[in-house]
Amino acid sequence: MLFVGWALGILSSPITDAIRRSSVKKRITRAIRTELQTVQDALAVVVLQVARHRGELTYSLLEALLSTLRASGHVAGSGRALKLIDDLLLTDVASPASAPPAATPPAAAPPPDTPPARALLSLRVPGVPFLVAHLHRMDFYPHEVQRQMLEIRAGTQAFEQLGDEAMRYHMMTFGEDLDREARAALLANVEECYVRAAGKASELVSQIAALLQAHEMRTR
């Protein structure tokens, strides 16, 4: 009895620590999943917004985003992107050339949703503050998951820089001493920022989807 009690006393601390770590990991994983899904939703909206602005919205893009979001755990009513995709599919806003074959010809696509020249598309998305604040707990996860998390963090920072760059160029267009050529060059720079931001947003949507589907990121 004394030997058994001594053995249990030695083992109780590691067992208790393992149970505590498992509980903490589940809570952190659940919070990270929620944060990443929120960011992914906002990034998908940016992709749609820029594609619509530039007249490049296609059925293949809508269907790819829809599939990726659903695979990441998004459900109807959980964010803006799925609702926007559903609305766009229902209104046939995508390019008819990219639409699937149909018995009757699709309706003509409306012109690109181009805002006034001085309007700025919103490239603001929520960051990943919870993930950043818990980077010291990354030892809970295998190296591959850690790498994916760090790539997503770096990607969101790069995306924010593109948004700031677009804002700077946009504000410069209000200079009173600008001639028409200089203002046109600044607007072209803004458009280039849109293209790069949409590309980075699309990349992040895919990266987040891959991470959320990893076994280590499942909370059940």
C-alpha positions as CSV (number, residue, x, y, z in Angstrom):
1,M,0.0,0.0,0.0
2,L,2.8,2.4,0.8
3,F,4.5,1.6,-2.5
4,V,1.3,2.2,-4.4
5,G,0.7,5.4,-2.6
6,W,4.2,6.6,-3.4
7,A,3.9,5.7,-7.1
8,L,0.6,7.5,-7.4
9,G,2.0,10.5,-5.7
10,I,4.8,10.6,-8.3
11,L,2.4,10.2,-11.3
12,S,-0.3,12.5,-10.1
13,S,1.6,15.7,-11.0
14,P,2.3,14.8,-14.7
15,I,-1.2,13.5,-15.1
16,T,-2.7,16.7,-13.6
17,D,-0.4,18.8,-15.8
18,A,-1.4,16.9,-19.0
19,I,-5.1,17.3,-18.2
20,R,-4.6,21.0,-17.6
21,R,-2.6,21.5,-20.8
22,S,-5.3,19.7,-22.8
23,S,-8.0,21.9,-21.4
24,V,-6.0,25.1,-22.0
25,K,-5.2,24.0,-25.6
26,K,-8.9,23.4,-26.4
27,R,-9.8,26.8,-25.1
28,I,-7.0,28.5,-27.1
29,T,-7.8,26.5,-30.2
30,R,-11.5,27.4,-30.1
31,A,-10.7,31.1,-29.8
32,I,-8.1,31.0,-32.6
33,R,-10.6,29.2,-34.8
34,T,-13.2,31.9,-34.2
35,E,-10.7,34.7,-34.8
36,L,-9.4,33.1,-38.0
37,Q,-12.9,32.5,-39.4
38,T,-13.8,36.1,-38.8
39,V,-10.7,37.3,-40.6
40,Q,-11.3,34.8,-43.4
41,D,-14.9,36.1,-43.9
42,A,-13.6,39.7,-44.1
43,L,-10.9,38.8,-46.5
44,A,-13.3,36.9,-48.8
45,V,-15.5,40.1,-48.9
46,V,-12.4,42.0,-50.0
47,V,-11.8,39.6,-52.8
48,L,-15.4,39.9,-54.0
49,Q,-15.4,43.7,-53.6
50,V,-12.3,44.2,-55.7
51,A,-13.4,41.7,-58.3
52,R,-16.8,43.4,-58.6
53,H,-15.1,46.9,-58.8
54,R,-12.8,45.8,-61.6
55,G,-15.5,43.9,-63.5
56,E,-13.8,40.6,-63.0
57,L,-16.4,38.8,-61.0
58,T,-17.0,35.2,-62.3
59,Y,-19.0,32.2,-61.3
60,S,-15.8,30.2,-60.9
61,L,-14.6,32.7,-58.3
62,L,-17.9,32.7,-56.5
63,E,-18.0,28.9,-56.4
64,A,-14.4,28.6,-55.3
65,L,-14.9,31.0,-52.4
66,L,-18.1,29.3,-51.5
67,S,-16.5,25.9,-51.3
68,T,-13.5,27.2,-49.3
69,L,-15.6,29.0,-46.8
70,R,-17.9,26.0,-46.2
71,A,-14.9,23.7,-45.9
72,S,-13.6,26.1,-43.2
73,G,-16.7,25.7,-41.1
74,H,-18.7,28.7,-42.2
75,V,-22.5,28.3,-42.3
76,A,-25.3,30.5,-43.6
77,G,-25.8,33.5,-41.4
78,S,-22.3,33.3,-39.8
79,G,-20.8,36.1,-41.8
80,R,-21.0,38.6,-44.7
81,A,-19.2,36.6,-47.4
82,L,-21.6,33.7,-47.7
83,K,-24.6,36.0,-47.9
84,L,-22.9,38.2,-50.4
85,I,-22.0,35.2,-52.6
86,D,-25.6,33.9,-52.4
87,D,-26.9,37.3,-53.4
88,L,-24.5,37.6,-56.3
89,L,-25.4,34.1,-57.6
90,L,-29.1,34.9,-57.4
91,T,-28.8,38.2,-59.3
92,D,-26.5,36.8,-62.0
93,V,-23.9,39.5,-61.3
94,A,-21.1,37.3,-62.5
95,S,-19.8,37.3,-66.0
96,P,-22.1,35.3,-68.3
97,A,-19.1,33.9,-70.2
98,S,-18.0,32.1,-67.0
99,A,-21.5,30.8,-66.0
100,P,-22.2,27.1,-66.2
101,P,-24.2,25.9,-69.3
102,A,-27.9,26.5,-69.0
103,A,-31.0,25.7,-71.1
104,T,-31.7,29.4,-71.5
105,P,-29.1,32.1,-72.1
106,P,-28.1,33.9,-68.8
107,A,-29.1,37.5,-68.3
108,A,-26.6,40.1,-69.4
109,A,-24.2,41.1,-66.7
110,P,-24.6,44.6,-65.3
111,P,-21.6,47.0,-65.6
112,P,-18.8,46.8,-63.0
113,D,-19.7,48.1,-59.6
114,T,-17.3,51.1,-60.0
115,P,-17.5,53.7,-57.3
116,P,-16.8,57.4,-58.0
117,A,-13.2,58.0,-58.9
118,R,-12.5,59.6,-55.5
119,A,-14.1,56.9,-53.4
120,L,-11.9,54.3,-51.7
121,L,-12.7,50.7,-51.4
122,S,-12.5,49.4,-47.8
123,L,-9.5,47.1,-47.3
124,R,-9.9,47.0,-43.5
125,V,-10.2,43.6,-42.0
126,P,-9.9,42.5,-38.3
127,G,-6.4,41.4,-37.4
128,V,-5.3,38.4,-35.3
129,P,-4.6,39.9,-31.9
130,F,-5.5,36.7,-30.0
131,L,-3.2,34.6,-32.1
132,V,-0.4,37.2,-31.7
133,A,-1.0,37.4,-27.9
134,H,-0.7,33.6,-27.6
135,L,2.3,32.9,-29.8
136,H,4.1,31.8,-26.6
137,R,1.7,28.9,-26.4
138,M,2.5,27.6,-29.8
139,D,4.3,24.7,-28.2
140,F,0.9,23.1,-27.9
141,Y,0.9,22.5,-31.7
142,P,3.2,20.6,-34.1
143,H,5.8,22.5,-36.1
144,E,3.6,22.4,-39.3
145,V,0.7,24.1,-37.6
146,Q,3.1,26.6,-36.0
147,R,4.5,27.4,-39.4
148,Q,1.0,27.9,-40.9
149,M,0.0,30.2,-38.0
150,L,3.2,32.3,-38.5
151,E,2.5,32.6,-42.2
152,I,-1.0,33.8,-41.6
153,R,0.2,36.4,-39.1
154,A,2.8,37.6,-41.6
155,G,0.2,37.6,-44.4
156,T,-2.3,39.7,-42.4
157,Q,0.5,42.3,-41.7
158,A,1.4,42.5,-45.4
159,F,-2.3,42.9,-46.3
160,E,-2.6,45.8,-43.8
161,Q,0.3,47.5,-45.4
162,L,-1.4,47.3,-48.8
163,G,-4.5,48.9,-47.3
164,D,-2.4,51.7,-45.8
165,E,-0.6,52.2,-49.1
166,A,-3.9,52.5,-50.9
167,M,-5.1,55.0,-48.4
168,R,-1.9,57.1,-48.8
169,Y,-2.2,57.2,-52.6
170,H,-5.9,58.0,-52.3
171,M,-5.3,61.0,-49.9
172,M,-2.6,62.3,-52.2
173,T,-5.2,62.6,-55.0
174,F,-6.8,65.5,-53.1
175,G,-3.8,67.7,-53.5
176,E,-4.9,71.0,-55.0
177,D,-1.7,71.5,-57.0
178,L,-1.9,68.2,-58.8
179,D,-2.4,68.2,-62.6
180,R,-4.6,65.7,-64.4
181,E,-1.7,63.4,-65.3
182,A,-0.3,63.2,-61.7
183,R,-3.8,62.5,-60.3
184,A,-4.3,59.7,-62.9
185,A,-1.0,58.2,-61.9
186,L,-2.0,58.2,-58.3
187,L,-5.4,56.6,-59.1
188,A,-3.5,53.9,-61.1
189,N,-1.4,53.3,-58.0
190,V,-4.6,52.9,-55.9
191,E,-5.9,50.3,-58.5
192,E,-2.6,48.4,-58.3
193,C,-3.0,48.3,-54.5
194,Y,-6.5,46.8,-55.0
195,V,-5.1,44.1,-57.2
196,R,-2.3,43.2,-54.9
197,A,-4.6,43.3,-51.8
198,A,-7.1,41.0,-53.5
199,G,-4.4,38.6,-54.4
200,K,-3.0,38.6,-50.8
201,A,-6.6,38.3,-49.4
202,S,-7.3,35.3,-51.7
203,E,-4.0,33.7,-50.6
204,L,-4.9,34.2,-46.9
205,V,-8.4,32.7,-47.4
206,S,-6.8,29.5,-48.7
207,Q,-4.1,29.4,-46.0
208,I,-6.7,29.9,-43.2
209,A,-8.8,27.1,-44.8
210,A,-5.8,24.7,-44.8
211,L,-5.1,25.5,-41.1
212,L,-8.7,25.2,-40.0
213,Q,-9.0,21.8,-41.6
214,A,-5.9,20.5,-39.8
215,H,-6.5,17.8,-37.2
216,E,-4.8,19.8,-34.4
217,M,-7.3,22.7,-35.0
218,R,-10.4,20.7,-34.4
219,T,-12.0,21.3,-31.0
220,R,-14.2,18.2,-30.9
